Amino acid sequence: MKGIIFDLDGVIVSTDKLHYAAWKKMADDESIYFDEQINNRLRGVSRMASLEIILEKANKTYTDEEKLALAEKKNNLYRELLKELTPADRLPGVTKTLDELKARGFKLAIGSSSKNTPQILKYIGFDGFFDAVSDGNNITHSKPDPEVFLKASEMLGLSPEDCYIVEDSTAGIEAGLAGGFSTIGIGDAALYERTLYKIRSFDEILGIVK
């Protein structure tokens, strides 16, 4: 194995609360019911697909133009909240583990459905750190489609069989499996029966990858 591809949100940094706050504000302004349970369904899902899930509770039908406006409103709210992120928001064990993986010679990449990935990486001090970044800006299908991981491995110059993916969502694990990757799950993904390697803390990756 030569490469490791990481999901961003929930693996490297947690922006769950920021996503929730932005979606909640958008939903409240539209008088659409939204709670943590609905929010959990949005994990690893693209912005427009997330909006469709939220609109299941709407009392009116929205045109495509209105949907785009709502998605843009949510994203603008979220981007403002992102400015509060700093390197201190990296999740526990991330910095030392990534440095050790680089020292071992692994190629490292990000595979995230978020179009805000470049900004997030900059705010948390990882701008330019990863060998490749595949995100919502260069894919057309969100997870569980494997496109984001396949593009990441291609950018690394590696085949899926030579890469691990590290995910916290079941949709991400399914994407990894569909693409032919070995899967490492943390958080919710560590409870998923189809996850190959299950970890409780980020630094446990060092005991798995070879």
C-alpha positions as CSV (number, residue, x, y, z in Angstrom):
1,M,0.0,0.0,0.0
2,K,1.4,3.3,-1.0
3,G,-1.4,5.9,-0.5
4,I,-4.0,7.1,2.0
5,I,-7.0,9.2,1.1
6,F,-8.8,11.0,3.9
7,D,-12.3,12.4,4.0
8,L,-12.0,15.9,5.5
9,D,-15.0,16.7,7.7
10,G,-15.2,14.4,10.7
11,V,-11.8,12.8,10.0
12,I,-9.3,15.7,9.8
13,V,-11.5,18.5,11.2
14,S,-15.0,18.6,12.5
15,T,-17.3,21.2,11.0
16,D,-20.5,19.4,11.8
17,K,-21.7,22.1,14.1
18,L,-21.0,24.7,11.5
19,H,-22.9,22.8,8.8
20,Y,-25.8,22.2,11.2
21,A,-26.0,25.9,12.2
22,A,-26.0,27.0,8.6
23,W,-28.6,24.5,7.5
24,K,-30.7,25.3,10.6
25,K,-30.7,29.0,9.8
26,M,-31.7,28.4,6.2
27,A,-34.5,25.9,7.2
28,D,-35.8,28.2,9.9
29,D,-36.0,31.1,7.5
30,E,-38.1,28.9,5.2
31,S,-40.2,27.5,8.1
32,I,-38.9,24.0,7.3
33,Y,-38.5,21.5,10.2
34,F,-34.9,20.5,10.7
35,D,-33.2,18.7,13.6
36,E,-30.1,16.7,14.4
37,Q,-31.6,13.4,13.1
38,I,-32.2,15.0,9.7
39,N,-28.7,16.5,9.9
40,N,-27.1,13.1,10.4
41,R,-28.6,12.0,7.0
42,L,-26.5,14.7,5.3
43,R,-23.1,13.3,6.3
44,G,-20.9,12.7,3.2
45,V,-23.7,14.0,0.9
46,S,-23.3,16.8,-1.6
47,R,-24.9,20.2,-0.9
48,M,-27.7,19.8,-3.4
49,A,-28.5,16.3,-2.3
50,S,-28.5,17.5,1.3
51,L,-30.9,20.3,0.3
52,E,-33.3,17.7,-1.3
53,I,-33.3,15.7,2.0
54,I,-34.2,18.9,4.0
55,L,-36.9,19.9,1.5
56,E,-38.7,16.6,2.3
57,K,-40.1,18.5,5.2
58,A,-41.1,21.6,3.2
59,N,-44.7,22.6,2.8
60,K,-44.2,23.9,-0.7
61,T,-42.5,22.9,-3.9
62,Y,-39.4,24.8,-4.9
63,T,-38.2,25.5,-8.5
64,D,-34.7,24.6,-9.5
65,E,-33.8,28.2,-9.4
66,E,-35.1,28.5,-5.8
67,K,-33.2,25.4,-4.8
68,L,-30.0,26.9,-6.1
69,A,-30.7,30.1,-4.2
70,L,-31.3,28.2,-1.0
71,A,-28.1,26.1,-1.4
72,E,-26.1,29.3,-2.1
73,K,-27.6,30.9,1.0
74,K,-26.6,28.0,3.2
75,N,-23.1,27.9,1.7
76,N,-22.6,31.7,2.3
77,L,-23.7,31.2,6.0
78,Y,-21.3,28.2,6.3
79,R,-18.4,30.0,4.7
80,E,-18.7,32.9,7.2
81,L,-18.6,30.4,10.0
82,L,-15.6,28.6,8.5
83,K,-13.5,31.8,9.0
84,E,-13.5,30.9,12.7
85,L,-11.5,27.7,12.1
86,T,-7.8,27.6,13.1
87,P,-5.1,24.8,13.3
88,A,-6.3,24.2,16.8
89,D,-9.5,22.7,15.3
90,R,-7.6,19.8,13.8
91,L,-9.0,16.6,15.4
92,P,-7.0,14.8,18.1
93,G,-3.9,12.9,16.8
94,V,-4.2,14.2,13.3
95,T,-1.1,16.4,13.1
96,K,1.4,13.8,14.6
97,T,-0.1,10.9,12.7
98,L,0.0,12.6,9.3
99,D,3.6,13.7,9.9
100,E,4.5,10.1,10.7
101,L,2.7,8.8,7.6
102,K,4.6,11.2,5.5
103,A,7.9,10.1,7.1
104,R,7.0,6.5,6.2
105,G,6.7,7.5,2.6
106,F,3.0,7.3,2.1
107,K,1.3,9.6,-0.4
108,L,-1.5,11.5,1.2
109,A,-4.7,12.9,-0.3
110,I,-8.0,14.4,0.6
111,G,-11.2,13.0,-0.9
112,S,-14.1,15.2,0.1
113,S,-17.4,16.1,-1.5
114,S,-17.2,19.6,-0.1
115,K,-16.5,22.5,-2.5
116,N,-15.2,24.4,0.5
117,T,-12.3,22.0,1.0
118,P,-9.5,24.4,-0.2
119,Q,-10.7,27.1,2.3
120,I,-11.0,24.7,5.2
121,L,-7.5,23.3,4.6
122,K,-6.2,26.9,4.5
123,Y,-7.9,27.9,7.7
124,I,-6.6,24.8,9.6
125,G,-3.0,25.2,8.3
126,F,-3.0,22.3,5.8
127,D,-2.9,24.4,2.6
128,G,-0.4,22.6,0.4
129,F,0.2,19.8,2.9
130,F,-1.4,17.0,1.0
131,D,-0.1,15.4,-2.2
132,A,-3.5,15.6,-3.9
133,V,-6.9,17.2,-3.1
134,S,-10.0,15.8,-4.8
135,D,-13.2,17.6,-3.7
136,G,-16.6,18.8,-4.8
137,N,-15.0,21.2,-7.3
138,N,-13.8,18.4,-9.6
139,I,-16.5,15.7,-9.3
140,T,-20.0,15.3,-10.5
141,H,-21.2,12.5,-8.3
142,S,-21.1,12.6,-4.5
143,K,-20.6,9.6,-2.1
144,P,-21.5,6.7,-2.1
145,D,-20.3,7.1,-5.7
146,P,-16.5,6.4,-5.7
147,E,-15.7,9.2,-8.1
148,V,-14.0,11.5,-5.5
149,F,-11.7,8.7,-4.3
150,L,-11.0,7.4,-7.8
151,K,-9.9,10.9,-8.9
152,A,-7.7,11.2,-5.7
153,S,-5.9,8.0,-6.4
154,E,-5.5,9.0,-10.1
155,M,-4.0,12.3,-8.9
156,L,-1.6,10.4,-6.7
157,G,-0.6,8.1,-9.6
158,L,-1.8,5.1,-7.7
159,S,-4.4,2.4,-8.3
160,P,-7.3,1.9,-5.8
161,E,-5.8,-1.4,-4.7
162,D,-2.7,0.5,-3.5
163,C,-4.7,3.0,-1.3
164,Y,-6.6,3.1,1.9
165,I,-9.4,5.5,2.4
166,V,-10.2,6.9,5.9
167,E,-13.9,7.8,6.4
168,D,-16.4,8.6,9.2
169,S,-19.6,8.0,7.2
170,T,-21.2,4.9,5.9
171,A,-21.7,6.6,2.5
172,G,-17.9,7.2,2.4
173,I,-17.2,3.6,3.2
174,E,-19.6,2.4,0.5
175,A,-17.8,4.8,-1.9
176,G,-14.5,3.3,-1.0
177,L,-15.7,-0.3,-1.4
178,A,-17.3,0.6,-4.7
179,G,-14.0,1.9,-5.9
180,G,-11.9,-1.1,-4.8
181,F,-10.2,0.6,-1.9
182,S,-9.3,-0.8,1.5
183,T,-11.5,1.0,4.1
184,I,-10.6,2.4,7.5
185,G,-13.6,3.7,9.5
186,I,-13.6,6.1,12.4
187,G,-16.7,7.5,14.3
188,D,-19.9,6.3,12.8
189,A,-18.0,4.4,10.1
190,A,-16.3,2.3,12.8
191,L,-19.7,0.9,13.7
192,Y,-20.5,-0.1,10.2
193,E,-20.3,-3.8,9.5
194,R,-18.9,-3.4,6.0
195,T,-15.9,-1.3,7.2
196,L,-12.7,-3.3,6.9
197,Y,-10.6,-1.7,9.6
198,K,-12.3,0.0,12.5
199,I,-10.6,2.6,14.7
200,R,-11.5,4.6,17.7
201,S,-8.8,7.2,17.5
202,F,-6.9,8.7,14.5
203,D,-3.5,7.6,15.6
204,E,-4.6,3.9,15.4
205,I,-4.1,4.3,11.6
206,L,-0.4,3.9,12.2
207,G,-0.9,0.3,13.4
208,I,-2.9,-0.6,10.3
209,V,-1.2,0.8,7.3
210,K,1.8,-1.1,5.9
